[in-house]
């Protein structure tokens, strides 16, 4: 069982998440969690032998509360859970995470995209699979441009509103356009909430996924990879990736080197995500020539150097790749 102490401020940042909150949970947290797991199992609400293993504890109005988050490991009959929550509300004060934050804490915090995140969001081409109404709902209420060309947003707004929109209106009459959107587009509030949720999910990814940042940084440094010559070593074992067969890649033109796992030999028991994180932790190294490349291999260990070193002539030039 994993118990995390959080604040109500942390709850306000849990956009796009859901869970069950029980109020007034005094005493040992483990007793509460075990008791609720047993109760929900007997009621056939927890399914397939799953249970809540990761919970969060927070203080509210001088009382102790527990958040039972819904994650991929917890299999639930949500309909039965809803009935159970209502039936036991007097005893446990059960409520949903979203209801608690909206009703007791004033709603979720909306984090804004940084300039770098806005660029990456645009580069993800999120808009290609969206309707004109969805593109408008996303961009109209986001201060930073998150489509590669303003014309994409302009065209989407005209389709969504069904009327011509002058370019000057975006600069002088944005509040008016928002009002028009709310009046003319069916289910406008639902659309705005849906697109805001997608944006917040992207921010979560950008905030927490080191592999994403690593890949984006590498992509930015390499540019058009199709026109570059990349050297890939044979795979070797090293402590950096826990002994998993790894490849040292280099682009001498861009003066960088980096690690990649040999994914071709991964099986169902391989935590390839963890291996990629280890490669990201290694980072992107300065590498201008074979001599520096071989130096990186030496730092990675004997097997890396013996397996993948590049022979050079007396002048330090590569003899053969």
Secondary structure, 3 states (H helix, E strand, C coil): CEEEECCHHHHHCCCCCCEEEECCCCCCHHHHHHHHHHHHHHCCCECCCCCCCEEEEEEECCEEEEEEECCCCCCECHHHHHHHHHHCHHHHCCEEHHHHHHHHCCCCCCCCCCHHHHHHHHHCCHHHHCCHHHHHHHHHCCCCCCCCCHHHHHHHHHHHHCCCCCHHHHHHCHHHHHHHHHHHCCCHHHHHHHHHHHHHHHHHHHHHCHHHHHHHHHHHHHCCHHHCCCEECCCECCHHHCCCCEEEEEECCCCEEEEEECHHHCCCCCCHHHHHHHHHHHCCEECCCHHHHHHHHHHHCHHHHHHHCCCECCCCCECCC
